[in-house]
Amino acid sequence: MKLLIEKYKMSIFVVLNLLLTIGMNLGHPVTPTLLKSLDLPPHVFGLSFAAMCLTNFIFALVWSNVANGMKKTRILMISSIGYAIAQLLFGYALNRYSIYFARLLSGIFAGGFQVGLMSYVVNEAPEDRQSHYITISSIIVSVGAALGFFIGGYLGDVSVRLTFVIQALFQIVLGILFYLILGSHENIEEKMEWSMIRNSNPLKVLQSSRHLMKDVVLILLIVTFTSSVGTTLFDQSFNYYIKDIFNFVPSQNGIIKAITGLFAVVLNVILIRRRNRKKQGVELGLLKTVFIAMGSLAIIVSFSQTSKPFVGFALAWFGMYTVMIPILQNSVISNKHSVEEGNQLAGLYNSLLMLGKIFGALLTSLIYTISPSSTFMFAGVIFILSFIILLKPEKRMK
């Protein structure tokens, strides 16, 4: 059995990663319904998400340091159980303050998921297959989110709180399975030191990684931040908008995200085939095209007044989003010169991603309260700005 697991550990990782991602997303389609049922104002949706992203940002750096001395499967087990408890608190929250507390707690463990999953690939996948598995993981994020939204949406039509109970149980079981099945096959000698946590001050970690932030890597990290702001503006506004303006039930939100998952599979399979033949310069050119497409589609969505064109153009935007994720991840991680640098770049990528989500969520709260449709316009402008920023490394490569 041990030899079989060792031989197929990356395939097992992919399956468990998919199931874990499904579980993480079960509660998302019912969140707008939960907040509306508590008669809370729209800005609570954005602020609660910003609260989760804040602790996610801080603890992604902690998890990134801890990952150097702890098995990634142990990190995933701890994160799964912690996230399950936080989601139960969120599902049974009675006011905005208990919601903010639950979201802050969720962010601590969500950071562990992101670092754990990406670091597992960097540390355990063969060097020449890492790009492949990063792309597969990106597909899993999209497909797992789609299935989680789809299943969670229908569960939410039955009972909002039942959805969170099922999610918590599922997460606990998956976290334990991750560790029991793959834990003994990780190539790492566990060694925990207090300095790993003490040195996880976000400013110190960013400063210690300054030697990595130059030339193309610096530009890629900047657009990681800006695109994260734009993505959060669009995605968070979309989830609340279809409930607030069009009065969609949770299952309708789930169906929309399921269709997005199909886009993810088709588009990223094409991307995997391209990656075997293309150089980074061409990858950056494709990323530039994706940014322009996402910017244009977001602006079109902002002018869509009825549900059909709104959803149609939004689906096209989500399709482009599923292409953007693996290109950006691979472009950043491919600049590593060692496993340690890979872990640092993964930590930087996730930290800037979360920092962008914090700003994006705060902007969503502010702009949505003034004009709901304007959030999509702002998202479009930010993606066009990301395209302009990305022109610099493209010129260098020519």
Secondary structure as UniProt FT lines:
FT   HELIX           2..7
FT   HELIX           9..24
FT   TURN            25..27
FT   HELIX           28..30
FT   HELIX           31..37
FT   TURN            38..39
FT   HELIX           43..66
FT   TURN            67..69
FT   HELIX           72..91
FT   HELIX           96..124
FT   HELIX           127..129
FT   HELIX           130..158
FT   HELIX           160..182
FT   HELIX           183..185
FT   HELIX           194..198
FT   TURN            199..200
FT   HELIX           202..208
FT   HELIX           210..212
FT   HELIX           215..244
FT   HELIX           250..275
FT   TURN            276..277
FT   HELIX           280..302
FT   HELIX           307..333
FT   TURN            334..335
FT   HELIX           339..370
FT   TURN            372..373
FT   HELIX           374..397
//
